[in-house]
Amino acid sequence: MVRGFRGQIDEPPDLIARPRDEAELEAVLAWCADAGAAAIPFGGGTSVAGGIEPRLGDAYAGAVTIDLGAFDRVLEVDPVSRAARIQAGAQGPSVNEQLAERGLTLRHFPQSFEYSTLGGWIATRAGGHFAMVWTHIDDLVESVRAITPSGAWESRRLPGSGAGPSPDRMLIGSEGILGVITEAWVRVHERPRHKLSAGVTFDSFGAGAEAVRALAQSGLAPANCRLLDESEAELTGAARDGAAMLVLGFEAPSQPVDALMDLALELARDHGGRPAEVKGRPSAPAEQPPAVDCWRGAFLAAPYLRDTLVACGVLSETFETAITWDRFADFHATVLETARRAAAEASGAPEHGEGAPRVMCRFTHVYPDGPAPYFTVLAPARRGAEVEQWDEVKAAVSEALLAGGGTITHHHAVGRDHRPWYDRQRPERFAAALRAAKREVDPAAVLNPGVLIDPDVRQP
């Protein structure tokens, strides 16, 4: 975004291909292999990890961005099995609108929903809005079809299988290095008719975290279970007076969820929580927007506000990860302190007090064995050196995430920005196996080079 404001486009694609069907896509990949050009699949362009930027150096003759916008239809719906065959270039709103005609929904709502695509979600192992159960696109994929320079890759459509390593799981999260995803069968759901939500305040983020752990291990499986720390709750208007807030929600297509909400609120009270009125019940007051609505509005506006903040001279960055509950408290404290110190040093601001960087944390997803903390940093930008400032903060926090035992990314994918830390996180033998797989489907190593691994090019 900073480079865009400066008019500094260092790594543009040399060509943009817009195939209208798989035959044209095959022709594009064949041309890239013959010309020695990189082929980078493009869905909605919402990557925040450099996943689609052609940073190639001199190893390739050029870069071809393959825009899959023409692959935008729901091709088939199986109402008996509750599944749909959808093309990879279909963006979130289009997927939902086409499924809504049948009373169905994919129930996958990442923050980038407005522009991102089904193929992008699969390629990056995207996380949706729902905090438990159906958290990642992995949970919704039934089978995947992709086109590679060596031919088509399509798995058998099944509800589950124990037949060896899953071919779907190789494509999910492959970030375009093993093929261009063209369509997938995905599990769909009846649209929910029963919805309840509530905000629960806690005296501290730590107390709220204990309540969330109990909820995650209770089996109640709320659709939404996001814990905001004191700073984020205040900034979004969700809670005041130094309180942390839990955004709690349940939904179902056919059965009321009142009993589930009551049990969850009782559990929260046992951990010191103070529930507000439950939105969706007839007794709930309507004079003021509930705290949950305040947070939701801020959440949806955040990607657009970030661009405004950059223009106003405010560095805005996020870091998302996951960690087991037994290590969370120390991990959280260390990452907060590291981010605050790094942002202060990079911006020339004090570490604490007036003018200091603001560092916040919330849980985006929670599991029985641990949360997915999401850290946000706001700091004064150094005019003319914002990119270098971002690099300094990014490196410091990424080191802390890895050193503390967390993952370098929970749902933003690896791309090129996370690559140095991903190389240290994944086993080296796995990287060798992945290179061997890529060599078979992409012998000229043209598919999105530089992401996940350094390709092993087969010599003729």
Residue pairs with C-beta under 8 A, 6 or more apart in sequence:
1 306
1 307
1 310
2 310
2 386
2 387
2 390
3 9
3 10
3 387
5 310
5 311
11 53
11 54
11 55
11 56
11 63
12 54
13 40
13 54
13 62
13 63
13 64
13 65
14 37
14 62
14 63
14 64
15 37
15 62
15 63
15 64
15 65
16 64
16 65
16 67
17 28
17 64
17 65
17 66
17 67
18 67
18 69
18 70
19 25
19 27
19 28
19 66
19 68
19 70
20 70
21 70
22 147
22 152
22 182
25 66
25 147
25 180
25 182
26 147
28 39
28 64
28 66
29 39
29 147
29 148
29 149
29 180
29 446
29 447
30 149
31 37
31 64
32 38
32 39
32 64
32 149
32 444
32 446
33 149
33 443
33 444
33 446
35 61
35 62
36 60
36 61
36 444
36 446
37 60
37 61
37 62
37 63
37 64
37 446
38 54
38 56
38 60
38 62
38 63
38 64
38 446
38 447
38 448
38 449
39 64
39 66
39 180
39 446
39 447
39 448
40 52
40 54
40 63
40 64
40 65
40 66
40 176
40 448
41 52
41 66
41 68
41 119
41 123
41 176
41 180
41 181
41 447
41 448
42 52
42 65
42 66
42 67
42 68
43 68
43 88
43 89
43 91
43 116
43 117
43 119
43 120
43 123
44 91
44 112
44 115
44 116
44 117
44 120
45 52
45 115
46 112
46 115
46 116
46 120
47 120
47 124
47 413
47 415
48 318
48 412
48 415
49 409
49 412
49 413
49 414
49 415
49 416
49 417
49 418
50 415
50 416
50 417
51 124
51 175
51 176
51 413
51 414
51 415
51 416
51 448
51 451
52 65
52 415
53 416
54 63
54 65
55 416
55 450
56 63
56 449
56 450
59 449
60 446
60 449
66 180
67 89
68 87
68 88
68 89
68 117
68 119
68 180
68 182
69 89
70 89
71 87
71 88
71 89
71 90
71 119
71 182
71 183
72 87
72 89
72 90
72 91
72 94
73 86
73 87
73 90
73 98
74 84
74 85
74 86
74 87
74 90
74 95
74 98
74 99
75 85
75 86
75 87
75 183
76 84
76 85
77 83
77 84
77 85
77 99
77 102
77 104
77 188
78 84
79 102
79 104
81 159
82 104
82 187
82 188
82 189
82 190
83 142
83 157
83 185
83 186
83 187
83 188
84 99
84 104
84 106
84 185
84 186
84 188
85 183
85 184
85 185
86 95
86 98
86 106
86 118
86 183
86 184
86 186
87 118
87 119
87 182
87 183
88 117
88 118
88 119
88 120
88 122
88 180
88 181
88 182
88 183
88 184
89 117
89 118
89 119
90 98
90 117
90 118
91 114
91 115
91 116
91 117
92 108
92 109
92 110
92 112
92 113
92 114
92 115
92 116
92 117
93 113
93 114
95 106
95 118
96 105
96 106
99 105
99 106
99 188
100 191
103 190
103 191
104 188
104 189
104 190
104 191
105 188
105 189
105 190
105 191
105 192
106 118
106 140
106 186
106 188
106 189
107 128
107 130
107 134
107 140
107 188
107 189
108 121
108 126
108 128
108 134
108 137
108 140
109 128
109 129
109 130
110 116
110 121
110 126
110 127
110 128
110 129
110 411
111 129
111 299
111 300
111 302
111 303
112 303
113 129
116 126
118 184
118 186
119 180
119 181
119 182
119 184
120 126
121 137
122 137
122 141
122 144
122 171
122 172
122 181
122 184
123 171
123 172
123 173
123 174
123 175
123 176
123 181
123 413
124 173
124 175
124 411
124 412
124 413
125 136
125 137
125 138
125 172
125 173
125 411
125 413
126 136
126 137
126 411
126 413
127 135
127 136
127 137
127 364
127 365
127 372
127 410
127 411
128 134
128 135
128 136
128 137
129 224
130 223
130 224
131 222
131 223
131 224
131 225
131 226
131 363
131 364
131 365
131 366
132 216
132 221
132 222
132 223
132 225
132 365
132 366
132 367
133 139
133 221
133 223
134 140
135 365
135 367
136 411
137 172
138 169
138 172
139 187
140 186
140 187
141 168
141 172
141 184
141 185
141 186
141 187
142 157
142 158
142 159
142 184
142 185
142 186
142 187
143 154
143 155
143 156
143 157
143 158
143 168
143 184
143 185
144 153
144 154
144 155
144 167
144 168
144 171
144 172
144 181
144 183
144 184
144 185
145 152
145 153
145 154
145 155
145 181
145 182
145 183
145 184
146 152
146 153
146 154
146 171
146 178
146 179
146 180
146 181
146 182
147 153
147 179
147 180
147 182
148 178
148 179
148 180
148 441
148 442
148 447
149 441
149 442
149 443
149 444
149 446
149 447
150 440
150 441
150 442
150 443
153 167
153 171
153 178
153 179
153 441
155 166
155 167
155 168
157 185
170 178
170 437
171 178
171 179
171 181
173 413
174 452
175 413
175 414
175 415
175 448
175 451
175 452
176 447
176 448
176 451
177 438
177 442
177 447
177 448
177 449
177 451
177 452
177 453
177 455
178 437
178 438
178 441
178 442
178 447
179 441
179 442
179 447
180 447
189 253
190 253
190 254
191 253
192 251
192 252
192 253
193 252
193 253
193 254
194 250
194 251
194 252
194 253
194 254
194 255
194 256
194 257
195 249
195 250
195 251
195 257
195 280
196 249
196 250
196 251
196 257
196 258
196 261
196 278
196 279
196 280
196 281
197 224
197 247
197 248
197 249
197 250
197 278
197 279
197 280
197 290
197 292
198 248
198 249
198 261
198 265
198 275
198 276
198 277
198 278
198 279
198 290
198 292
199 238
199 239
199 245
199 246
199 247
199 248
199 275
199 276
199 290
199 291
199 292
199 295
200 208
200 211
200 245
200 246
200 248
200 265
200 268
200 273
200 274
200 275
200 276
201 233
201 239
201 243
201 244
201 245
201 246
201 273
201 274
201 276
202 208
202 211
202 243
202 244
202 245
202 246
202 271
202 272
202 273
202 274
203 243
203 244
203 272
204 230
204 244
205 227
205 229
205 230
205 244
205 332
205 361
206 329
207 244
207 271
207 272
207 273
208 227
208 244
208 245
208 246
208 271
208 273
209 227
209 328
209 329
209 363
209 371
210 271
211 246
211 267
211 268
211 270
211 271
211 272
211 273
212 225
212 227
212 246
212 363
212 366
212 371
213 325
213 366
213 371
214 267
214 270
214 271
215 222
215 225
215 248
215 264
215 267
215 268
215 366
216 225
216 366
216 367
216 368
216 371
217 368
218 263
218 264
218 267
220 260
220 263
220 264
220 267
222 248
222 249
222 250
222 260
222 264
223 249
223 250
223 251
224 247
224 248
224 249
225 246
225 247
225 248
225 249
225 363
225 366
226 246
226 247
226 295
226 362
226 363
226 364
227 244
227 245
227 246
227 247
227 362
227 363
227 366
227 371
228 236
228 238
228 239
228 244
228 245
228 246
228 247
228 295
228 360
228 362
229 244
229 360
229 361
229 362
230 239
230 242
230 243
230 244
231 358
231 359
231 360
232 238
232 360
232 361
232 362
232 376
233 239
233 240
233 243
233 244
233 245
233 295
234 240
234 242
235 298
235 358
235 360
236 294
236 295
236 298
236 299
237 291
237 294
237 295
237 298
238 245
238 247
238 291
238 292
238 294
238 295
238 298
239 245
239 291
245 291
245 295
246 268
246 273
247 291
247 292
247 295
247 296
248 261
248 264
248 265
248 268
249 292
250 257
250 260
250 261
250 264
251 257
258 281
261 278
265 273
265 275
265 278
268 275
269 275
276 290
276 291
277 283
277 284
277 285
277 290
278 284
279 290
279 292
279 293
284 290
289 297
305 316
306 316
309 315
309 316
309 378
310 316
310 381
310 386
313 380
313 381
313 383
314 378
314 379
314 380
314 381
315 343
315 346
315 347
315 377
315 378
315 379
315 380
315 381
315 386
315 389
315 390
315 393
316 376
316 377
316 378
317 376
317 377
317 390
317 393
317 394
318 374
318 375
318 376
318 377
319 335
319 339
319 374
319 375
319 377
319 397
319 398
319 401
320 364
320 372
320 373
320 374
320 375
320 409
320 410
320 411
320 412
321 335
321 372
321 373
321 374
321 375
321 401
321 406
321 407
321 408
321 409
321 410
322 365
322 367
322 370
322 371
322 372
322 373
322 406
322 407
322 410
323 331
323 370
323 371
323 373
323 404
323 405
323 406
323 407
324 369
324 370
324 405
325 369
325 370
325 371
327 404
327 405
328 370
328 371
328 373
330 404
331 373
331 404
331 405
331 406
332 361
332 373
334 400
334 404
335 361
335 373
335 375
335 397
335 400
335 401
335 404
335 406
336 359
336 361
336 375
338 396
338 397
338 399
338 400
339 357
339 359
339 375
339 377
339 393
339 396
339 397
339 400
340 351
340 352
340 356
340 357
340 359
341 351
341 396
342 392
342 393
342 396
342 397
343 349
343 357
343 359
343 377
343 379
343 393
344 350
344 351
344 356
344 357
344 379
345 392
346 379
346 382
346 389
346 392
346 393
347 357
347 379
347 380
347 381
347 382
347 389
348 380
348 382
349 355
349 356
349 357
349 379
349 380
350 356
351 357
355 380
357 377
357 378
357 379
357 380
358 377
358 378
358 379
359 375
359 376
359 377
359 378
360 375
360 376
360 378
361 373
361 374
361 375
361 376
362 373
362 374
362 376
363 371
363 372
363 373
363 374
364 372
364 373
364 374
364 410
364 411
365 371
365 372
365 410
365 411
366 372
372 410
372 411
374 410
375 397
377 393
377 397
379 389
379 393
381 389
382 388
382 389
394 417
398 408
398 418
398 420
398 421
399 421
401 407
401 408
401 421
402 408
402 421
402 424
402 425
407 425
408 414
408 418
408 421
408 422
408 425
409 418
409 422
412 418
414 422
414 451
414 452
415 451
416 450
416 451
419 450
419 451
419 452
422 452
423 431
431 453
434 452
434 453
435 453
435 454
435 455
435 456
436 456
438 445
438 447
438 453
438 455
438 456
439 445
439 455
439 456
439 457
439 458
442 455
443 457
443 458
444 457
444 458
445 455
445 456
445 457
449 455
